[in-house]
Amino acid sequence: MAKAPRRNGNTAAIHDQTLTRGDGGELHQRAESDGAVLTTAQGGPVSDDQNSLKIGPRGPTVLEDFHFREKIFHFDHERIPERVVHARGYGAHGYFETYDSLAKYTRADIFQRAREKTPAFVRFSTVAGSKGSFDLARDVRGFAVKLYTKEGNWDIVGNNIPVFFIQDAIKFPDMVHAVKEEPDRAFPQAQSAHDNFWDFISLTPESMHMIMWVMSDRAIPRSFRFMEGFGVHTFRFLNAKDESTFVKFHWKPKFGLQSVAWNEAVKINGADPDFHRRDLWQAIQSGNFPEWELRVQLFDQDFADSFDFDVLDATKLIPEEVLEPIPVGRLVLDRMPDNFFAETEQVAFMTQNVPPGVDFSNDPLLQGRNFSYLDTQLKRLGGPNFTHIPINAPKCPFNHFQQDGHMAMRNPVGRTNYQPNSFDEGPRESPQRGFRSFADAEAGQKLRLRAESFADHYSQARQFFNSQTPPEQRHIAMALTFELSKVETPVIRERMVAHLMNIDEGLAVTVADRLGIKELPRPADAAIVPRNDLAPSPALSIIQNGPESFAGRKVGVLVSAGADAALLKRLQSAVEKEGATMEVVAPKVGGVEASDGSWIEARHMIDGGPSVLFDAVALVLSDEGAQRLTGEAAARDFVADAFAHCKFIAFTAASVPLLQKAGVDPKADEGMIDLTDPKAVAGFVESCRKLRLWGREMAVKL
Ligand code: HDE
């Protein structure tokens, strides 16, 4: 047997499943021959881990059994509080590579040298659901990046949506209470489609812009790899002369944007609740490293003063067409954590972690976050020494006089634990190298106020809607209808339609009609008349920012016994040439015998590999196989769903009976690709670059 792996010289060995036999005899022999003896946490060797210590074979367990007590005690305390928001998440390691020096704008060390590589850890998340919820909830995605710079950790704790629901941090607990499960019944889980959420939203007009994003396909991404990230707030860069430039951070995915259809999301949650996790895991493990480009929108006070909206208002964005984001570096994720708990669960992101040369703006949301993130770590990680946990520790030298507390792992040596001191011991502050805040002049009355400049709640919501392609606009209308149809209180539905009237009357009419609202409400009172003159911003659309490539995507091929082996080989090589992958779905997971007698391994049986798990599908069936599958609901669903979700479908002539039985016309549109023509394989992969044939949607009427 192979040697049990050891970690970092730790004696705790990870042993083979077969070692957990009832009597433990085999375990003894193997462990001893490997030199890895099971011990207690105190290091004491354990003689029997299968039976507790008893008085006689049928007698009581004795309190004296310290190994038993230690084992159960530790197990009882395995859980730490989940994050109050963003509980469900998945992380990976990687690096950030700086393109060119940005010294003109910032003195942050990370931006001083071209091609500098900085270690990074990223955690993606949903917001509303608890830790065990499913990945394809309609929700904002967290996009939190920790950069271990040479001047300390810099956390850009962002989302995949560039604006937020609220303008002032004091509303955050209300907003989160409203979206999470209702407190009396404890449902719905990981869903915004319920009364409390829409009640709060319909009473909070500042959330309308964000609501447009959350009802769009941005909230149901196909993969973490295919979504953007945004720092959301306006930050500052400070250069060596302490001159300030405002900055907004945008992460652009190398593989382009892509989302799924809502009907598909619902089914993915059933078929694979870990869809996003698995996707990231598979991509990184197979060496297809996800990548994003960091782009920055840089602007000065004059731009801020003349811009249409207040740059301190997190419900507004600066369109990329108005202020072009400049590429400054790339983020590559190339390694999964060794241990989910140690790294992804314990990682503590904090907005206030900024290096010298990066500073905050007065955005009242950011100001509130700078308190919350430190506070939350104390609760979750149990004490003030959470920076001693390896994932949170800086990777640069650090020296301070903080000491003691629960679980202190790094303890000072020597006599002086204060400064100034007479012994010339210990670190000293550095006015040159240390963090300096921008010396902005602040004045005013102390009041609980919302700036007048934050008062326009509809114009950018309208601009977002106007920037979408027709299919994307349809999806927004469908999402609003779906969500509001789950709201049991009619007045909340109507109040929402009244807000939509200020965003787009056509949208309001469609939603009202689909909800069965007989009389269209008056537009909601608006503090500022919504503007009509904001130019559409194509950067806000997913479809207009597609990759024009199928790289990183997945084809599911449904096969049966007697499938054309040569065709499958051609398909596989064309898909792989494109940088995509192919997975075989067969009646039995063991696989099928192909036409030439070769054996084709399958990845899924049909029930376990529904077409919602793939970006495109192919049917490579024999005459007999197709006939047989016409009688199987899972096979018919495979085809019908792929068609309904506007996917490209390639098929052999023999597969036509299954298409027909599933109600799909083999000649329905250009998304149906007959593989009879030998050139069709290449044509199929080329078509897949469009990702979806949204034009089909009107015919399908999902
Ligand atoms: Fe957070 N947020 N947030 N948030 N947030 C947390 O911190 C908070 C906001 C975001 O993967 C918590 O460690 C307040 C905006 C992400 O570990 C908590 C406000 C944006 C993550 C917290 C906001 C975010 C969090 C919960 C209103 C996008 C997950 C656990 C002012 C720019 C990070 C924790 C991870 C997590 C507070 C609003 C992003 C409670 C008070 C806006 C990605 O501290």
Boltz pocket constraint, residues with backbone or C-beta under 6 A from the ligand:
constraints:
  - pocket:
      binder: B
      contacts: [[A, 83], [A, 84], [A, 85], [A, 86], [A, 89], [A, 123], [A, 124], [A, 125], [A, 141], [A, 142], [A, 143], [A, 144], [A, 157], [A, 158], [A, 159], [A, 161], [A, 164], [A, 168], [A, 169], [A, 170], [A, 172], [A, 230], [A, 231], [A, 232], [A, 233], [A, 314], [A, 344], [A, 347], [A, 348], [A, 349], [A, 364], [A, 365], [A, 366], [A, 368], [A, 369], [A, 372], [A, 373], [A, 374], [A, 376], [A, 377]]
      max_distance: 6.0
